[in-house]
């Protein structure tokens, strides 16, 4: 709901893109994707910086443009921040990157699809051609949770493409945010003779998916992202023994290669060229992400990489209000 009804309204465009890079993906996910694009009031997009909103698990970008009870959606937030002079005008894209496994970490995967390439080679160029916005040095990416992870991964792996990034409560320090979940995953799979296919068939046929099963699905999605096996059902293999829950060292090592803490050791230099890097996390995040965020912050400081780090008194849920901090920070840097 808009906080001030006289605030000038930006325009929301609902576009459709056929992503050829998703052809033949292992999940059977559609190649045709919606991309919602916000253009601020009084502008047609030409010459403005571009921000890309990648969302958390179980959501797609267009979810952030929906009406919200007792709160603003992102276009309404942008209208307010821009009208108040708290941030310069920007174009914001909201791509649909949802998958059969419930979400995305926005990196290339042999199981989920080449999502980093889809965003950088297809979705962003498509938006820039349509509106004349963005371009080298004028692109930023932001997200929360899985989207926060994706924003950090893109900043580390594609600093040639992005000039700014914001990671809200992103997945960092995998041993604390993922390993504690595996006993629960195995208990759920035990109901299906430890079979992922049986679990998926029940989940996808349920009239009302169980919330606990959605959490299990999230871990299967992570497995398909970080250590896919194209020969396995839907490309999913787990990094633990299915009976004893013992860690399989080589499989878990493949996961850890994608931990931002590990990526930072290999790709830190690219971050030095960013115009803005923002990281925050709630100090009581229920997925233990604050500990990873602190480690990431300390390592960035030790490496002398300029960034803005904040902790706030909250948990992982319902923290979209933090965009009031990150969006102006990114927009100002990209507009300078």
C-alpha positions as a Markdown table, in Angstrom:
| # | Residue | x | y | z |
|---|---|---|---|---|
| 1 | Unk | 0.0 | 0.0 | 0.0 |
| 2 | Unk | 1.3 | 3.4 | -0.9 |
| 3 | Unk | 2.3 | 5.5 | 2.1 |
| 4 | Unk | 1.6 | 8.8 | 0.3 |
| 5 | Unk | -1.1 | 8.8 | -2.3 |
| 6 | Unk | 0.1 | 11.9 | -4.0 |
| 7 | Unk | 3.6 | 10.5 | -4.7 |
| 8 | Unk | 4.2 | 10.4 | -8.5 |
| 9 | Unk | 3.8 | 6.8 | -9.8 |
| 10 | Unk | 6.4 | 5.2 | -12.0 |
| 11 | Unk | 5.3 | 2.9 | -14.8 |
| 12 | Unk | 5.5 | -0.9 | -14.5 |
| 13 | Unk | 6.0 | -2.7 | -17.8 |
| 14 | Unk | 5.3 | -6.4 | -18.1 |
| 15 | Unk | 7.5 | -8.0 | -20.7 |
| 16 | Unk | 8.0 | -11.6 | -21.9 |
| 17 | Unk | 11.3 | -13.0 | -23.0 |
| 18 | Unk | 12.1 | -16.4 | -24.6 |
| 19 | Unk | 15.4 | -17.4 | -22.9 |
| 20 | Unk | 17.1 | -19.7 | -25.4 |
| 21 | Unk | 19.8 | -20.6 | -22.9 |
| 22 | Unk | 17.2 | -22.5 | -21.0 |
| 23 | Unk | 16.4 | -24.8 | -24.0 |
| 24 | Unk | 16.5 | -28.4 | -22.9 |
| 25 | Unk | 17.0 | -27.7 | -19.2 |
| 26 | Unk | 17.0 | -30.8 | -17.0 |
| 27 | Unk | 14.0 | -29.6 | -15.0 |
| 28 | Unk | 11.7 | -29.1 | -18.0 |
| 29 | Unk | 11.2 | -25.5 | -16.9 |
| 30 | Unk | 9.7 | -23.1 | -19.4 |
| 31 | Unk | 12.0 | -20.9 | -21.5 |
| 32 | Unk | 9.4 | -18.1 | -21.7 |
| 33 | Unk | 9.9 | -15.7 | -18.8 |
| 34 | Unk | 8.2 | -12.6 | -17.6 |
| 35 | Unk | 10.4 | -9.6 | -16.8 |
| 36 | Unk | 8.6 | -6.7 | -15.0 |
| 37 | Unk | 10.4 | -3.4 | -15.5 |
| 38 | Unk | 9.9 | -0.3 | -13.3 |
| 39 | Unk | 10.5 | 3.1 | -14.9 |
| 40 | Unk | 10.3 | 6.1 | -12.6 |
| 41 | Unk | 7.7 | 8.9 | -13.1 |
| 42 | Unk | 8.8 | 11.5 | -15.7 |
| 43 | Unk | 11.2 | 9.2 | -17.4 |
| 44 | Unk | 11.2 | 6.7 | -20.3 |
| 45 | Unk | 14.3 | 4.9 | -19.0 |
| 46 | Unk | 16.8 | 6.3 | -21.4 |
| 47 | Unk | 20.1 | 7.1 | -19.8 |
| 48 | Unk | 19.2 | 5.8 | -16.4 |
| 49 | Unk | 21.1 | 3.2 | -14.4 |
| 50 | Unk | 19.6 | -0.3 | -14.2 |
| 51 | Unk | 19.1 | -2.3 | -11.0 |
| 52 | Unk | 18.1 | -6.0 | -11.2 |
| 53 | Unk | 16.1 | -7.5 | -8.3 |
| 54 | Unk | 16.7 | -11.2 | -7.8 |
| 55 | Unk | 14.5 | -12.6 | -5.1 |
| 56 | Unk | 14.6 | -15.3 | -2.4 |
| 57 | Unk | 13.7 | -18.9 | -2.5 |
| 58 | Unk | 10.1 | -19.8 | -3.5 |
| 59 | Unk | 9.6 | -16.5 | -5.2 |
| 60 | Unk | 10.1 | -14.9 | -8.7 |
| 61 | Unk | 10.9 | -11.3 | -9.4 |
| 62 | Unk | 7.3 | -10.4 | -10.3 |
| 63 | Unk | 6.3 | -11.3 | -6.8 |
| 64 | Unk | 8.0 | -8.0 | -5.7 |
| 65 | Unk | 5.6 | -6.0 | -8.0 |
| 66 | Unk | 2.4 | -7.5 | -6.4 |
| 67 | Unk | 0.1 | -5.5 | -4.1 |
| 68 | Unk | 1.0 | -5.9 | -0.5 |
| 69 | Unk | -1.2 | -5.6 | 2.6 |
| 70 | Unk | 0.3 | -3.4 | 5.3 |
| 71 | Unk | 3.4 | -2.6 | 3.3 |
| 72 | Unk | 4.9 | -1.4 | 0.0 |
| 73 | Unk | 5.8 | -3.5 | -2.9 |
| 74 | Unk | 9.1 | -2.5 | -4.5 |
| 75 | Unk | 7.8 | -0.1 | -7.2 |
| 76 | Unk | 5.9 | 1.8 | -4.4 |
| 77 | Unk | 9.0 | 1.9 | -2.3 |
| 78 | Unk | 11.0 | 3.2 | -5.3 |
| 79 | Unk | 8.3 | 5.9 | -6.0 |
| 80 | Unk | 8.6 | 7.1 | -2.4 |
| 81 | Unk | 12.4 | 7.1 | -2.2 |
| 82 | Unk | 12.8 | 8.9 | -5.6 |
| 83 | Unk | 10.0 | 11.4 | -4.9 |
| 84 | Unk | 11.6 | 12.2 | -1.5 |
| 85 | Unk | 15.0 | 12.8 | -3.1 |
| 86 | Unk | 16.6 | 10.0 | -1.1 |
| 87 | Unk | 17.7 | 8.2 | -4.3 |
| 88 | Unk | 18.2 | 9.3 | -8.0 |
| 89 | Unk | 15.9 | 7.8 | -10.6 |
| 90 | Unk | 16.7 | 4.3 | -11.8 |
| 91 | Unk | 15.1 | 1.6 | -13.9 |
| 92 | Unk | 14.6 | -1.7 | -12.0 |
| 93 | Unk | 14.0 | -5.1 | -13.6 |
| 94 | Unk | 12.2 | -8.0 | -11.8 |
| 95 | Unk | 13.0 | -11.2 | -13.8 |
| 96 | Unk | 11.1 | -14.5 | -13.3 |
| 97 | Unk | 13.8 | -17.0 | -12.5 |
| 98 | Unk | 11.6 | -19.6 | -10.7 |
| 99 | Unk | 12.4 | -23.3 | -11.2 |
| 100 | Unk | 10.7 | -26.7 | -10.7 |
| 101 | Unk | 12.8 | -27.0 | -7.5 |
| 102 | Unk | 11.3 | -23.9 | -6.0 |
| 103 | Unk | 13.9 | -21.3 | -6.6 |
| 104 | Unk | 17.3 | -20.3 | -7.8 |
| 105 | Unk | 20.8 | -19.3 | -6.6 |
| 106 | Unk | 21.4 | -17.4 | -9.9 |
| 107 | Unk | 24.5 | -19.3 | -10.9 |
| 108 | Unk | 25.1 | -21.7 | -13.8 |
| 109 | Unk | 24.1 | -25.3 | -13.0 |
| 110 | Unk | 24.0 | -28.4 | -15.2 |
| 111 | Unk | 20.8 | -29.3 | -13.4 |
| 112 | Unk | 18.9 | -26.0 | -13.0 |
| 113 | Unk | 20.2 | -24.2 | -16.1 |
| 114 | Unk | 22.8 | -21.6 | -16.8 |
| 115 | Unk | 21.1 | -18.9 | -14.8 |
| 116 | Unk | 24.0 | -16.5 | -14.5 |
| 117 | Unk | 24.3 | -16.5 | -18.2 |
| 118 | Unk | 20.6 | -16.2 | -18.7 |
| 119 | Unk | 20.6 | -13.0 | -16.6 |
| 120 | Unk | 23.7 | -11.5 | -18.0 |
| 121 | Unk | 23.4 | -12.5 | -21.6 |
| 122 | Unk | 19.7 | -12.5 | -22.2 |
| 123 | Unk | 17.6 | -10.8 | -19.6 |
| 124 | Unk | 19.7 | -7.7 | -18.9 |
| 125 | Unk | 20.5 | -7.0 | -22.6 |
| 126 | Unk | 16.8 | -7.4 | -23.4 |
| 127 | Unk | 15.8 | -4.7 | -20.8 |
| 128 | Unk | 18.6 | -2.4 | -21.9 |
| 129 | Unk | 17.6 | -2.6 | -25.5 |
| 130 | Unk | 13.9 | -1.9 | -24.6 |
| 131 | Unk | 14.6 | 1.1 | -22.4 |
| 132 | Unk | 18.0 | 2.5 | -23.3 |
| 133 | Unk | 19.1 | 2.1 | -19.7 |
| 134 | Unk | 22.1 | 0.5 | -17.9 |
| 135 | Unk | 25.2 | -0.4 | -19.8 |
| 136 | Unk | 28.7 | -0.9 | -18.6 |
| 137 | Unk | 29.4 | 0.9 | -15.3 |
| 138 | Unk | 25.6 | 1.5 | -14.8 |
| 139 | Unk | 24.3 | -1.9 | -13.8 |
| 140 | Unk | 23.6 | -3.1 | -10.2 |
| 141 | Unk | 22.1 | -6.3 | -8.8 |
| 142 | Unk | 20.5 | -6.8 | -5.4 |
| 143 | Unk | 18.6 | -9.5 | -3.5 |
| 144 | Unk | 17.8 | -11.1 | -0.2 |
| 145 | Unk | 18.4 | -14.6 | 1.0 |
| 146 | Unk | 19.0 | -16.8 | -2.1 |
| 147 | Unk | 18.8 | -13.5 | -4.0 |
| 148 | Unk | 21.4 | -12.0 | -1.6 |
| 149 | Unk | 23.6 | -15.0 | -2.4 |
| 150 | Unk | 23.1 | -14.5 | -6.1 |
| 151 | Unk | 24.0 | -10.8 | -5.9 |
| 152 | Unk | 27.2 | -11.6 | -4.1 |
| 153 | Unk | 28.1 | -14.5 | -6.5 |
| 154 | Unk | 27.5 | -12.2 | -9.5 |
| 155 | Unk | 29.6 | -9.5 | -7.9 |
| 156 | Unk | 32.4 | -12.0 | -7.4 |
| 157 | Unk | 32.2 | -13.8 | -10.7 |
| 158 | Unk | 31.0 | -11.1 | -13.1 |
| 159 | Unk | 32.6 | -7.8 | -12.0 |
| 160 | Unk | 33.1 | -7.2 | -15.7 |
| 161 | Unk | 29.3 | -6.9 | -16.0 |
| 162 | Unk | 28.1 | -5.4 | -12.7 |
| 163 | Unk | 29.2 | -2.2 | -11.2 |
| 164 | Unk | 27.3 | -2.5 | -7.9 |
| 165 | Unk | 25.7 | -5.2 | -5.7 |
| 166 | Unk | 23.7 | -5.5 | -2.5 |
| 167 | Unk | 23.4 | -8.7 | -0.5 |
| 168 | Unk | 20.6 | -8.8 | 2.1 |
| 169 | Unk | 20.8 | -11.8 | 4.4 |
| 170 | Unk | 22.6 | -13.9 | 1.8 |
| 171 | Unk | 23.7 | -17.5 | 2.1 |
| 172 | Unk | 27.2 | -17.5 | 3.5 |
| 173 | Unk | 29.2 | -20.0 | 5.6 |
| 174 | Unk | 27.6 | -23.1 | 4.2 |
| 175 | Unk | 28.6 | -25.3 | 7.2 |
| 176 | Unk | 26.2 | -23.3 | 9.4 |
| 177 | Unk | 23.3 | -22.5 | 7.0 |
| 178 | Unk | 23.1 | -25.9 | 5.2 |
| 179 | Unk | 24.7 | -28.7 | 7.1 |
| 180 | Unk | 22.2 | -28.5 | 10.1 |
| 181 | Unk | 19.4 | -29.2 | 7.6 |
| 182 | Unk | 20.5 | -32.6 | 6.3 |
| 183 | Unk | 19.1 | -34.8 | 9.1 |
| 184 | Unk | 15.7 | -33.4 | 8.5 |
| 185 | Unk | 16.1 | -34.0 | 4.7 |
| 186 | Unk | 16.9 | -37.6 | 5.3 |
| 187 | Unk | 14.0 | -38.1 | 7.6 |
| 188 | Unk | 11.7 | -36.8 | 4.9 |
| 189 | Unk | 13.3 | -39.0 | 2.2 |
| 190 | Unk | 13.0 | -42.0 | 4.5 |
| 191 | Unk | 9.3 | -41.9 | 3.9 |
| 192 | Unk | 10.0 | -42.6 | 0.3 |
| 193 | Unk | 12.7 | -45.3 | 0.7 |
| 194 | Unk | 15.3 | -42.6 | 0.7 |
| 195 | Unk | 14.3 | -41.8 | -2.9 |
| 196 | Unk | 14.4 | -38.2 | -4.2 |
| 197 | Unk | 12.1 | -39.2 | -7.1 |
| 198 | Unk | 9.4 | -40.5 | -4.7 |
| 199 | Unk | 9.6 | -37.4 | -2.6 |
| 200 | Unk | 9.2 | -35.2 | -5.7 |
| 201 | Unk | 6.2 | -37.1 | -7.0 |
| 202 | Unk | 4.4 | -36.7 | -3.7 |
| 203 | Unk | 5.3 | -33.1 | -3.4 |
| 204 | Unk | 4.3 | -32.2 | -6.9 |
| 205 | Unk | 1.0 | -34.1 | -6.7 |
| 206 | Unk | 0.0 | -32.7 | -3.3 |
| 207 | Unk | -3.1 | -30.4 | -3.4 |
| 208 | Unk | -1.4 | -28.4 | -0.6 |
| 209 | Unk | 2.3 | -28.8 | -0.3 |
| 210 | Unk | 3.5 | -29.2 | 3.3 |
| 211 | Unk | 5.7 | -26.3 | 4.6 |
| 212 | Unk | 8.2 | -28.8 | 6.0 |
| 213 | Unk | 8.4 | -30.5 | 2.6 |
| 214 | Unk | 9.1 | -27.1 | 0.9 |
| 215 | Unk | 12.1 | -26.8 | 3.2 |
| 216 | Unk | 13.3 | -30.2 | 2.1 |
| 217 | Unk | 12.8 | -29.1 | -1.5 |
| 218 | Unk | 15.0 | -26.1 | -0.9 |
| 219 | Unk | 17.9 | -28.4 | 0.1 |
| 220 | Unk | 17.4 | -30.4 | -3.0 |
| 221 | Unk | 17.5 | -27.2 | -5.0 |
| 222 | Unk | 20.8 | -26.3 | -3.3 |
| 223 | Unk | 22.2 | -29.7 | -4.2 |
| 224 | Unk | 21.1 | -29.2 | -7.8 |
| 225 | Unk | 22.9 | -25.8 | -7.8 |
| 226 | Unk | 26.2 | -26.5 | -6.1 |
| 227 | Unk | 27.0 | -30.1 | -7.0 |
| 228 | Unk | 24.7 | -31.3 | -9.9 |
| 229 | Unk | 24.8 | -34.8 | -11.3 |
| 230 | Unk | 23.1 | -34.7 | -14.8 |
| 231 | Unk | 22.8 | -38.5 | -14.7 |
| 232 | Unk | 20.8 | -38.4 | -11.5 |
| 233 | Unk | 17.0 | -37.8 | -11.2 |
| 234 | Unk | 16.6 | -34.0 | -11.9 |
| 235 | Unk | 20.3 | -33.7 | -11.5 |
| 236 | Unk | 20.1 | -34.0 | -7.7 |
| 237 | Unk | 22.7 | -35.7 | -5.5 |
| 238 | Unk | 23.3 | -35.0 | -1.8 |
| 239 | Unk | 26.6 | -34.5 | -0.1 |
| 240 | Unk | 25.8 | -36.9 | 2.7 |
| 241 | Unk | 25.3 | -40.7 | 3.1 |
| 242 | Unk | 21.6 | -41.3 | 2.8 |
| 243 | Unk | 21.6 | -43.7 | 5.7 |
| 244 | Unk | 24.1 | -42.3 | 8.2 |
| 245 | Unk | 24.1 | -38.6 | 7.2 |
| 246 | Unk | 27.9 | -38.7 | 7.1 |
| 247 | Unk | 29.5 | -36.0 | 5.0 |
| 248 | Unk | 30.9 | -37.3 | 1.7 |
| 249 | Unk | 34.1 | -35.2 | 1.6 |
| 250 | Unk | 34.4 | -34.8 | -2.2 |
| 251 | Unk | 30.7 | -33.9 | -2.6 |
| 252 | Unk | 30.7 | -31.4 | 0.3 |
| 253 | Unk | 33.9 | -29.9 | -1.1 |
| 254 | Unk | 32.0 | -29.2 | -4.3 |
| 255 | Unk | 29.4 | -27.3 | -2.3 |
| 256 | Unk | 32.0 | -25.3 | -0.4 |
| 257 | Unk | 33.6 | -24.1 | -3.7 |
| 258 | Unk | 30.4 | -22.0 | -4.1 |
| 259 | Unk | 30.5 | -20.5 | -0.6 |
| 260 | Unk | 31.0 | -16.8 | -1.0 |
| 261 | Unk | 33.8 | -17.1 | 1.6 |
| 262 | Unk | 35.6 | -19.5 | -0.7 |
| 263 | Unk | 34.8 | -17.5 | -3.9 |
| 264 | Unk | 36.2 | -14.4 | -2.2 |
| 265 | Unk | 39.6 | -16.1 | -1.9 |
| 266 | Unk | 39.7 | -16.7 | -5.6 |
| 267 | Unk | 37.9 | -13.6 | -7.0 |
| 268 | Unk | 38.5 | -10.8 | -4.5 |
| 269 | Unk | 40.3 | -8.6 | -7.0 |
| 270 | Unk | 37.2 | -8.1 | -9.1 |
| 271 | Unk | 35.3 | -6.5 | -6.2 |
| 272 | Unk | 37.8 | -3.7 | -6.1 |
| 273 | Unk | 36.4 | -2.2 | -9.2 |
| 274 | Unk | 32.8 | -2.1 | -7.9 |
| 275 | Unk | 31.3 | 1.3 | -7.4 |
| 276 | Unk | 29.3 | 0.0 | -4.4 |
| 277 | Unk | 29.0 | -3.2 | -2.4 |
| 278 | Unk | 26.4 | -3.4 | 0.3 |
| 279 | Unk | 26.0 | -6.3 | 2.8 |
| 280 | Unk | 23.6 | -6.6 | 5.7 |
| 281 | Unk | 22.0 | -9.3 | 7.9 |
| 282 | Unk | 19.7 | -9.5 | 10.9 |
| 283 | Unk | 21.5 | -10.1 | 14.2 |
| 284 | Unk | 19.2 | -13.0 | 15.1 |
| 285 | Unk | 18.9 | -14.6 | 11.6 |
| 286 | Unk | 17.3 | -18.0 | 12.2 |
| 287 | Unk | 19.3 | -19.6 | 9.4 |
| 288 | Unk | 22.6 | -18.6 | 11.2 |
| 289 | Unk | 23.5 | -16.3 | 8.3 |
| 290 | Unk | 24.7 | -13.5 | 10.5 |
| 291 | Unk | 27.8 | -15.5 | 11.4 |
| 292 | Unk | 28.7 | -15.9 | 7.8 |
| 293 | Unk | 28.0 | -12.3 | 7.1 |
| 294 | Unk | 30.4 | -11.3 | 9.9 |
| 295 | Unk | 33.1 | -13.5 | 8.5 |
| 296 | Unk | 32.6 | -12.1 | 5.0 |
| 297 | Unk | 32.8 | -8.5 | 6.4 |
| 298 | Unk | 36.0 | -9.2 | 8.3 |
| 299 | Unk | 37.6 | -10.8 | 5.3 |
| 300 | Unk | 36.7 | -8.0 | 3.0 |
| 301 | Unk | 38.1 | -5.6 | 5.6 |
| 302 | Unk | 41.3 | -7.6 | 5.8 |
| 303 | Unk | 41.6 | -7.5 | 2.0 |
| 304 | Unk | 41.0 | -3.8 | 1.9 |
| 305 | Unk | 37.9 | -4.0 | -0.2 |
| 306 | Unk | 35.6 | -1.1 | 0.2 |
| 307 | Unk | 32.0 | -2.1 | 1.2 |
| 308 | Unk | 29.2 | -1.1 | 3.5 |
| 309 | Unk | 28.3 | -3.6 | 6.2 |
| 310 | Unk | 25.3 | -3.4 | 8.6 |
| 311 | Unk | 23.6 | -5.6 | 11.1 |
| 312 | Unk | 20.1 | -4.8 | 12.3 |
| 313 | Unk | 17.9 | -6.0 | 15.2 |
| 314 | Unk | 15.7 | -8.5 | 13.4 |
| 315 | Unk | 15.7 | -12.0 | 11.9 |
| 316 | Unk | 15.5 | -13.4 | 8.3 |
| 317 | Unk | 11.8 | -12.8 | 7.6 |
| 318 | Unk | 9.9 | -9.7 | 6.5 |
| 319 | Unk | 13.0 | -7.4 | 6.1 |
| 320 | Unk | 12.2 | -5.7 | 2.8 |
| 321 | Unk | 12.4 | -2.4 | 4.7 |
| 322 | Unk | 16.2 | -2.8 | 4.5 |
| 323 | Unk | 15.9 | -1.8 | 0.8 |
| 324 | Unk | 15.5 | 1.8 | 2.1 |
| 325 | Unk | 19.2 | 1.6 | 2.9 |
| 326 | Unk | 20.6 | -0.4 | 0.0 |
| 327 | Unk | 18.7 | 1.0 | -3.0 |
| 328 | Unk | 19.7 | 4.6 | -2.5 |
| 329 | Unk | 23.3 | 3.5 | -1.8 |
| 330 | Unk | 23.4 | 1.6 | -5.1 |
| 331 | Unk | 21.5 | 4.2 | -7.2 |
| 332 | Unk | 23.8 | 7.1 | -6.0 |
| 333 | Unk | 26.9 | 5.1 | -6.8 |
| 334 | Unk | 25.7 | 4.2 | -10.3 |
| 335 | Unk | 24.5 | 7.7 | -11.0 |
| 336 | Unk | 27.7 | 9.5 | -10.0 |
